[in-house]
Amino acid sequence: MCGVTGYLGQRAAAPILLDSLKRLEYRGYDSCGLVVLNDGGVALRRSVEPLDRFRTVILSENLPGTVGLAHTRWATHGVADALNAHPHSSCDGTILAVHNGVLENGDELRATLIRQGHRFTSDTDSETIPHLVEQSLREGQTMDAAFAALPRRLVGSYAVLLVHAKTDAIYALRRDSPLVIGVGDNEYFPASDIPSFLPLTSRVVYITQDEPLVIDRTGIHRIRQHSPAGGREPLDRLPVILDQNVTSLSKDSFEHYMLKEILEQASTLERLIEVPPEPLAKARALLQKASSIKLIGAGTSYHACLFGEHAFGVGAGLDVEACVSSEFEFRASLLRPGAVVVALSQSGETADTIHAVRSAQGRGAKVISVTNSEMSTLAQMSDLVIPLRSGPELAVAATKSYTSQLAVLLLLDQELAPWAVTDVRSLWKARDSILNLTSTAARAHIAELAHELAVRPEVFLMGRGPHYVTALEAALKLKEVAGLRAEAFHGGEMKHGPLALIEEGAPVVMFYDRAGMTRTEIAASELIARGALVFTVGEQRLRSSHLHVRADDAGKATPIPQIIPLQLLSYEIAKIRGRDPDHPRNLAKSVTVI
Ligand code: F6R
């Protein structure tokens, strides 16, 4: 959460930083700010206004200066106001820093710095960073040494960019929070994430943990931390050339990223089926030897893990269990020798997932990660990485990465039990079904449904087996994107409590496949008898459906097409209710704090 970005080059920094912020907005958007250096002077601007307004104001100022930093915030310490917005500065205002992460010893550092005479103006842990550097300078250290001391002082996670008004350079450091450097022609774009600079360069340098770097007009240098003589050495790591498609970052003609990403799913799925990720075969070797398999993920990625529990490894007789990342610590002691963890994460930066993986590794487990970011922290920790290859997912709500996760689990299943030969076939059916569900006619039908549901106080969702997973994921989308109270139930659990909530006109969405139709029909009649309005998603309409969305069965892959109408529905309801579908309230795409 939070996006940091910087620029050092030949061009005016402010417009470049503002564009980068826009592309990082998915990481949090409570407040934003920037600083531009110019001839020893500092222009610092911070705001709680929406980024677009902030941008207009700053552009009208025509700030001179070719070095600067910017930040978009998702509040962890201190409310979202202009004082807590980054960049934060030292007492004398010459040292400025932007930070993503959480400093666990922030309070302690703040107390020590206050005793040393420093004045704080915000409630954030991040503000300790420029003061720490200032304190080291007061004690006679050089700027390089002061910055390189930070890893010894900071406990917790951080991606830090820092500038000094009198130094034509940007300092960069990371631990357990992402930070990369885009490299152009004599210009540098340090940032939390690649999309920040992708339209400007496709060359990227990855930064390793606790490696203090300084970027100046001559290049990127590593600051020697342990040599008494101090000094710098050129970073000898060559930039990696990305094969990302720059246009995939644009919204094209779509009003929102979310819609674009929903509609991309037929092609993301097709790409995975046609060119399955190479590491699948290697994963088979690891999984076949596993004593047990834990699927770990958070949020939507956890729902993919639940799907895996149903669909993956069954044919091969494997012992598979889904665990929510933040709860893994309570199960970790049950990990048997020889266990393999499959960690699912779109971003590869979710702190809870990284934490769970670290604890599993501490107990000797091998780790396979399934992620959309092959250079992420999670990927770097893993024994094997299976790329999702969904392309950048910039709307906060996960859509195409979810269906890709389900597809990768089925492809992996096919590797483990090739005699079944059903998974790939079912994935093709899923692709065809998605094409139908995203047609203009189908979307118009879903928009109608959206008008019915947008005015309801709550929505219930039901399914059995893997379709319960769809109900859970659909409820999450309705909550976060549409802002509706939505609750998922196991179809068979209805009589054990949930029926008490059903009142006249209560909407219940039911997911099922051909095999489950009869039981769903019975459950639907029981609901209708108590006044419910039944909405159905399946191949055939139930006799009792109030409104039906046809989603053709795709064997084991049926949950892939069945989630599409609910993604679209959440999107449409968000618009009807005046919510921004790309930026749900209080959320951030990559949750890099525990
Ligand atoms: C829901 C959503 C979140 C993420 C969760 C895990 O739409 O986007 O619930 O699924 O934060 O993120 P990753 O997959 O990046 O680990």
Residues whose N, C-alpha, C, O or C-beta is under 5 A from the ligand:
A	BS01	F6R	A298 G299 T300 S301 L344 S345 Q346 S347 G348 T350 V396 A397 A398 K589 V591
